[in-house]
Amino acid sequence: MSGHAGELRRPSRLAPGARVAVVAPSGPVPEERVQAGLDVLRGWDLDPVVAPHVLERHPELGYLAGTDADRAADLQRAWCDPSVDAVLCARGGYGAQRMVDLLDWAAMRAAGPKVLVGFSDVTTLHQAFATRLGLVTLYGPAAAGVDFIKNARAQEHLRTTLFAPEEARVIASAGATLVPGRARGVTLGGCLALLAADLGTPHARDGARGGLLLVEDVGERPYRIDRTLTQLLRSGWLDGVTGIALGSWQECGPYADVRAVLADRLAGLGVPVVEEFGFGHCAGALTVPFGVTAELDADAGTLTLAQPALR
């Protein structure tokens, strides 16, 4: 994909009875959490199937769900299965970077558009699906995530986005204005640390020009957030960004300290910035699409999609 954020192809919405595959491209997942997530999905009249290696652990590296080759094979097999309408990531953690280069992008392109849902470490896949497949993806709850299986708001917003996306065209937060104004652009982003980790790699977007950046992180102390934002600024990756929505910053220290860093590093861009937008690593996390034209109103705390995220 070229230097600016262009609109991407929208997959089809889900209908009752749709088959969805649950995969674990990153960290390992406890079986009881997977089962709880499957119960939620079955309650939506979906037909969830679990990829073969979701419950595995890498023999030496316990933070990975199975080997890189197995995690890649699970995702590719699910994506290329014509009976599967959506692929949901069981959790984030770490490891998508290690398997993304093992995917057969030509085969996945040939499989046609379908829905990808995940967040956190899955940022690496969101970027790759944008650049390699040209597809809109959903930065939303993990299918086996605690915040999903125990939170009605997170469930309902994802469900609406999947089944009735026209009802989720206005994504409203209880957020606050960091820098006032309105901006229009194509949504992109994800987890801050992963956006930086992707710099210079084969599947990364080469910048946020023309884009509305939606970004959040977890467990990063303020100086580390500063370091990562500074890296994105110095590399030119943030040049031409039209506006920024900041999600959750859980376990990053007192929010006043985090906010000071965000204001210091981002206000100089001269674009609207809204904070505490309610997506990412937080209870009741909203589902936000990447690859769609939208308007950010930093004063109202709304992101209005030009068209529904899914067809």
Secondary structure, 3 states (H helix, E strand, C coil): CCCECCCCECCCCCCCCCEEEEECCCCCCCHHHHHHHHHHHHHCCCEEEECCCCCCCCCCCCCCCCCHHHHHHHHHHHHHCCCCCEEEECCCCCCHHHHHHHCCHHHHHHCCCCEEEECHHHHHHHHHHHHHHCECEEECCCCCCHHHHCCHHHHHHHHHHHHCHHHHCEEECCCEEEECCEEEEEEEEEEHHHHHHCCCCCCCCCCCECEEEEEEEECCCHHHHHHHHHHHHHCCCCCCCCEEEEEEEECCCCHHHHHHHHHHHHHHHCCCEEECCCCCCCCCCCCEEECCEEEEECCCCEEEECCCCCC
